[in-house]
Amino acid sequence: MKARNNNQSEPVFLEEKLQEQLLEKAKGHYLVCFIEHCPLHSHCLRWLVGQHADTFPVSLTVVNPRHAGIGTEQCEMYCSDERVTMKYGLTRLYDDIPARKATAIRHQLIERWGRKFYFQMRRGDRPITPAQQQDVADVCSSCGWTGSIVYDAEDSDWQW
């Protein structure tokens, strides 16, 4: 797919840029798949990464093609290539929340995610996935907060 960059007259190949981003994020730590006959492979991150895996490592961590259910319509290892909105940072979350509710929310999020992950997400070091964003909404609601939920930043990314 070709698109024009507004700053230049040269075409930019979006697919190649996305592939580069995908491979850079997955490099050396992502479970890959080589099952060609899988009906879901054309939109599976594991298969896409496998198709562009570097030839340097002698071994890779791969999906076992002999496992029951792998390579089917209900593949348990399927990971969609759809980009999702990731949020970053919880430092502004508590700005408008009364102190008692903010304390209760903070304690429940720490209980749910663990202290280390909570503070990584609070600082913006770890992305907050859509499921975790729902956790924040559920906890805020259960603590009586009906106002808006404010994150420090957001970005579109793959959900690894």
Residue pairs with C-beta under 8 A, 6 or more apart in sequence:
1 13
1 14
1 15
2 11
2 12
2 13
2 14
3 11
3 12
3 14
4 11
4 12
5 11
5 12
19 48
19 52
22 45
22 48
22 49
22 52
22 158
23 49
23 52
23 54
25 158
25 160
26 32
26 45
26 49
26 160
27 54
28 57
30 45
30 46
30 49
30 61
30 160
31 46
31 61
31 62
31 63
31 77
32 46
32 47
32 49
32 50
32 53
32 60
32 61
32 62
32 63
33 41
33 44
33 46
33 47
33 50
33 62
33 63
33 77
34 47
34 50
34 62
34 63
34 65
35 41
35 47
35 63
35 65
35 70
35 71
37 71
38 44
38 47
38 70
38 71
38 72
38 75
39 72
39 73
40 47
40 73
40 75
40 78
41 47
43 80
43 81
43 82
44 75
44 78
44 79
44 80
44 81
45 79
45 80
45 81
45 158
45 160
46 63
46 77
46 78
46 79
48 81
50 60
50 62
53 60
63 70
63 77
64 70
65 71
69 75
69 76
70 76
70 77
79 159
79 160
80 159
81 158
82 158
83 156
83 157
83 158
84 129
84 130
84 156
84 157
84 158
84 159
85 130
85 154
85 155
85 156
86 127
86 128
86 129
86 130
86 154
86 155
86 156
86 157
86 159
87 127
87 128
87 133
87 151
87 152
87 153
87 154
88 124
88 127
88 128
88 151
88 152
88 153
88 154
88 155
89 121
89 122
89 123
89 124
89 151
89 152
89 153
90 109
90 121
90 122
90 128
90 136
90 151
90 152
91 122
91 123
91 124
91 152
92 150
92 151
92 152
93 105
93 136
93 149
93 150
93 151
94 102
94 105
94 106
95 150
96 147
96 148
96 150
97 105
97 140
97 145
97 147
101 143
101 144
101 145
104 143
105 139
105 140
105 143
105 145
106 118
108 139
108 142
108 143
109 118
109 135
109 136
109 139
110 118
112 135
112 139
113 121
113 132
113 135
117 126
120 126
121 127
121 128
121 132
124 152
124 153
127 155
127 157
128 136
128 151
129 159
130 159
133 149
133 151
136 149
137 149
140 149
